C-alpha cells in the first residue's frame, strides 16, 4: 500500500531524508520512531502529498504520488501536529464541515459513530476551544477517520492523551488494521511503539537505521539504534 524508493528531501544544505526505502503492506501498522530531526514528519508530509521529495519515488495503493495526488488524498487520512479544527465550531459542526468536503454519505450517522468511538458523544455540541488538549486530539482523530481512508498517516497520535485514552487508541488502531487499514504513525514513546506489538522502523538522520518486529526489539535496542549502534 505504501512504497518509497531512495527517497531524498533536502532543505538547502540539510538532508531531512537521505535515501529512505520502505514498503508497507495492506493492513500493517508501522511505528516510525527516532530522535528529533530524524525526518519522521517530513516523510509523513510527503506521503500525504503536502510536500514533494527532492528525488526518489513514492507509490501509494499502486498509484504514483507525483501523478495521482488528488486521488491519493481522498484515500489518506493525515493527522498532523495541528488539529485542523475550528475553535469556534462545535465538535459536531467541525465533523459536518469535513464530511461535506469529502462527500461522506449518511454523514450524521457516521459522525455519531466516530464521536462514540473517541468518547466525545456527550461533548458534541461544545466549541472546540472549550475542550481539553486530549479531547481535541481525539476529535482530530475522528476527523481523520471520517471518510474511511485506506491509509492512515498519524504524527504522534497519542500526544496529549491520558493513559486510558492512549490504551483506547491502541485498541482502535488494532481494529482498523484488522479491517484492512494501513497505518504509519510516528512516536517518541518507545513504550507505546512496543505496546503496538507490530513493526517498528527507526529513522536516524534521515536514514532507516532499523526495521524489525516490535517483539524483536527491547527499549535498550531501540535506544542504541538512535545512535547507530546495534544492541
C-alpha positions as CSV (number, residue, x, y, z in Angstrom):
1,X,0.0,0.0,0.0
2,X,2.9,2.4,0.7
3,X,6.2,2.1,-1.0
4,X,9.1,4.6,-1.1
5,X,12.4,4.1,-3.0
6,X,15.6,6.0,-2.3
7,X,13.5,8.9,-1.1
8,X,15.5,12.1,-0.6
9,X,14.3,15.5,0.8
10,X,16.7,18.4,1.2
11,X,16.2,21.9,2.6
12,X,19.2,23.8,1.3
13,X,22.3,22.1,2.6
14,X,20.3,20.0,5.1
15,X,19.1,16.5,4.2
16,X,15.9,15.6,6.0
17,X,15.6,12.3,4.2
18,X,18.6,10.5,2.8
19,X,17.6,7.6,0.6
20,X,14.6,6.1,2.6
21,X,13.3,2.9,1.1
22,X,10.2,1.5,2.8
23,X,7.4,-0.9,1.9
24,X,4.3,-1.3,4.0
25,X,1.6,-3.9,3.2
26,X,-2.2,-3.5,3.4
27,X,-3.4,-3.8,7.0
28,X,0.1,-3.3,8.6
29,X,0.7,-1.0,11.5
30,X,4.2,0.5,11.4
31,X,5.5,2.7,14.2
32,X,8.2,5.2,13.0
33,X,10.4,6.2,15.8
34,X,13.6,8.3,16.0
35,X,15.1,11.4,17.6
36,X,14.0,14.9,16.9
37,X,15.1,15.9,13.4
38,X,15.3,12.4,12.1
39,X,12.9,13.1,9.3
40,X,9.7,11.4,10.6
41,X,7.3,14.3,10.0
42,X,8.9,15.1,6.6
43,X,8.3,11.6,5.5
44,X,4.6,11.7,6.5
45,X,4.1,15.1,4.8
46,X,5.5,13.7,1.5
47,X,3.2,10.6,1.8
48,X,0.3,12.9,2.5
49,X,1.2,14.9,-0.7
50,X,1.8,18.0,1.3
51,X,5.5,18.1,0.3
52,X,7.5,17.0,-2.7
53,X,10.6,14.8,-2.5
54,X,13.8,16.1,-3.9
55,X,14.4,12.8,-5.6
56,X,13.2,9.2,-5.3
57,X,9.7,7.7,-5.8
58,X,6.6,7.2,-3.8
59,X,3.7,4.8,-4.6
60,X,0.5,4.5,-2.5
61,X,-2.1,2.0,-3.3
62,X,-0.3,1.3,-6.5
63,X,-0.5,5.0,-7.6
64,X,2.4,7.3,-8.3
65,X,2.1,10.2,-5.9
66,X,3.7,12.6,-8.4
67,X,0.8,12.0,-10.8
68,X,-2.2,11.0,-8.8
69,X,-2.1,13.4,-5.8
70,X,-5.8,14.2,-5.8
71,X,-7.0,10.6,-5.8
72,X,-4.4,9.7,-3.1
73,X,-5.6,12.5,-0.9
74,X,-9.1,11.0,-0.9
75,X,-7.7,7.7,0.3
76,X,-5.4,9.1,3.0
77,X,-6.2,10.3,6.5
78,X,-3.4,12.6,7.9
79,X,-3.1,13.6,11.5
80,X,-0.5,16.3,11.9
81,X,0.7,18.3,15.0
82,X,-2.1,20.8,14.1
83,X,-5.6,19.5,14.8
84,X,-7.1,21.4,11.7
85,X,-10.2,22.0,13.8
86,X,-12.1,25.3,14.0
87,X,-12.1,26.6,17.6
88,X,-15.4,28.4,17.5
89,X,-17.3,25.5,15.9
90,X,-18.6,22.6,18.0
91,X,-17.2,19.1,17.6
92,X,-20.3,18.1,15.7
93,X,-20.1,21.2,13.4
94,X,-16.4,20.5,12.6
95,X,-17.1,17.0,11.5
96,X,-20.1,18.0,9.4
97,X,-17.8,20.6,7.7
98,X,-15.2,18.0,6.8
99,X,-18.0,15.5,5.8
100,X,-19.2,17.9,3.2
101,X,-15.6,18.3,1.9
102,X,-15.2,14.6,1.4
103,X,-18.9,13.9,0.3
104,X,-19.3,11.4,3.2
105,X,-22.6,9.6,2.7
106,X,-25.0,9.5,5.7
107,X,-22.8,11.9,7.5
108,X,-24.9,12.2,10.7
109,X,-24.7,8.5,11.3
110,X,-21.0,8.3,10.6
111,X,-20.3,11.3,12.9
112,X,-22.3,9.9,15.8
113,X,-20.4,6.6,15.3
114,X,-17.0,8.3,15.4
115,X,-17.8,10.6,18.4
116,X,-18.8,7.4,20.3
117,X,-15.6,5.7,19.3
118,X,-13.5,8.6,20.6
119,X,-15.6,9.1,23.7
120,X,-16.9,12.6,22.8
121,X,-20.5,12.0,22.0
122,X,-21.7,13.8,25.2
123,X,-19.4,16.8,24.3
124,X,-20.5,17.1,20.6
125,X,-22.3,20.5,21.0
126,X,-19.4,22.2,22.8
127,X,-17.0,24.6,21.0
128,X,-13.6,23.1,20.3
129,X,-11.9,25.8,22.2
130,X,-13.5,24.6,25.4
131,X,-12.2,21.1,25.0
132,X,-9.0,19.8,26.7
133,X,-5.9,19.1,24.6
134,X,-6.5,15.4,24.8
135,X,-10.2,15.8,23.7
136,X,-9.1,17.9,20.8
137,X,-6.6,15.2,19.8
138,X,-9.4,12.6,19.9
139,X,-11.7,14.8,17.8
140,X,-8.9,15.3,15.3
141,X,-8.6,11.6,15.0
142,X,-12.3,11.3,14.3
143,X,-11.8,13.9,11.6
144,X,-9.0,11.8,10.1
145,X,-11.2,8.7,10.1
146,X,-14.4,10.4,8.8
147,X,-14.1,9.5,5.1
148,X,-12.9,5.9,5.8
149,X,-9.4,6.3,4.3
150,X,-7.4,3.2,3.2
151,X,-4.2,4.6,4.7
152,X,-3.7,6.5,7.9
153,X,-0.7,8.7,8.5
154,X,-0.6,9.7,12.1
155,X,2.0,12.1,13.6
156,X,2.3,11.3,17.3
157,X,-1.4,10.4,17.6
158,X,-1.1,9.7,21.4
159,X,0.2,13.2,22.1
160,X,-1.9,14.8,24.9
161,X,-3.8,11.6,25.7
162,X,-4.1,10.2,29.2
163,X,-3.4,6.6,29.8
164,X,-6.9,5.4,29.3
165,X,-7.3,7.4,26.1
166,X,-3.9,6.1,24.8
167,X,-5.0,2.5,25.5
168,X,-8.3,3.1,23.7
169,X,-6.3,4.5,20.8
170,X,-4.1,1.4,20.7
171,X,-7.2,-0.8,20.6
172,X,-8.8,1.3,17.9
173,X,-5.7,1.1,15.7
174,X,-5.6,-2.7,16.1
175,X,-9.3,-2.8,15.0
176,X,-8.6,-0.6,12.0
177,X,-5.7,-2.8,11.0
178,X,-7.8,-5.9,11.2
179,X,-10.3,-4.2,9.0
180,X,-7.6,-3.7,6.3
181,X,-6.5,-0.1,7.1
182,X,-2.8,0.6,6.6
183,X,-1.3,2.7,9.4
184,X,2.0,4.5,9.6
185,X,2.5,6.5,12.8
186,X,5.3,8.4,14.4
187,X,6.0,8.4,18.1
188,X,8.8,9.4,20.5
189,X,7.4,7.0,23.1
190,X,9.3,3.7,22.8
191,X,7.0,2.1,25.2
192,X,4.0,3.0,23.0
193,X,5.8,1.6,19.9
194,X,6.4,-1.7,21.8
195,X,2.8,-1.8,23.1
196,X,1.5,-1.9,19.5
197,X,3.3,-5.3,19.1
198,X,3.8,-4.6,15.4
199,X,6.6,-3.4,13.2
200,X,9.0,-0.7,14.2
201,X,11.1,1.4,11.8
202,X,13.8,3.5,13.4
203,X,14.8,6.7,11.5
204,X,18.0,8.4,12.3
205,X,19.5,11.4,10.4
206,X,17.1,10.7,7.5
207,X,18.0,7.1,7.1
208,X,16.4,3.8,8.2
209,X,18.6,2.6,11.0
210,X,16.4,-0.4,12.0
211,X,13.3,-2.2,10.6
212,X,12.1,-5.1,12.8
213,X,9.1,-6.6,14.5
214,X,8.4,-4.9,17.9
215,X,8.9,-8.2,19.8
216,X,12.4,-8.4,18.4
217,X,13.4,-5.0,19.9
218,X,13.8,-4.1,23.5
219,X,14.0,-0.5,24.7
220,X,17.8,-0.7,25.0
221,X,18.0,-2.0,21.4
222,X,15.8,0.8,20.2
223,X,17.8,3.5,22.0
224,X,21.0,2.0,20.6
225,X,19.6,2.3,17.1
226,X,19.1,6.1,17.8
227,X,22.9,6.5,17.7
228,X,23.5,3.8,15.1
229,X,24.8,1.1,17.4
230,X,23.3,-2.4,17.4
231,X,22.5,-3.6,20.9
